[in-house]
């Protein structure tokens, strides 16, 4: 862990993070259950998580995570302002994006990478809204969604973190993100959680 800690400290030096976007697909619920419940009730950033969901089934992720977390958790609503100290989940059936005024927008464009919501939509829009103050995290998953989104975050000056493919339940998504644009950090889940907690001290 000490090598990871050194890399995290170096990546955070002089950086202010205002929002975190997390994308995942196959295996993502288990990964997020390892990653997020340790965050404190007064966490100083907005966290927006998007998992690929079946189109016509209502998501219960907000309820599942609220039972396990101290910070408030809810499903992102159209036109809602993005607030720090809250964990938002993308609902099913709509693409979720962040407008430049830092409010959420839901839309019905065609699925991207066979997914709606798609990670790329969220990450690319959040990169426009937050620029260098955004942290993008891509976890386990079975397709290539999120790779272009992570590259967009990097181009906007944000910090990019990918789960170590060797430790991901399904490695395709992290591998494609690493192939398309080398992320700032490639870390196992416990080190990603350390990074999220270190934002509070940074």
Secondary structure as UniProt FT lines:
FT   HELIX           2..12
FT   TURN            13..14
FT   STRAND          19..24
FT   TURN            26..27
FT   HELIX           28..35
FT   TURN            37..38
FT   TURN            41..42
FT   STRAND          46..51
FT   TURN            55..56
FT   HELIX           61..66
FT   TURN            67..68
FT   STRAND          72..75
FT   TURN            78..79
FT   TURN            84..85
FT   STRAND          86..89
FT   STRAND          95..98
FT   TURN            100..101
FT   STRAND          103..107
FT   TURN            113..114
FT   HELIX           119..130
FT   HELIX           131..133
FT   STRAND          134..138
FT   TURN            145..146
FT   HELIX           147..155
FT   TURN            156..157
FT   STRAND          159..163
FT   TURN            165..167
FT   HELIX           172..180
FT   STRAND          185..187
FT   HELIX           189..198
FT   TURN            199..201
//
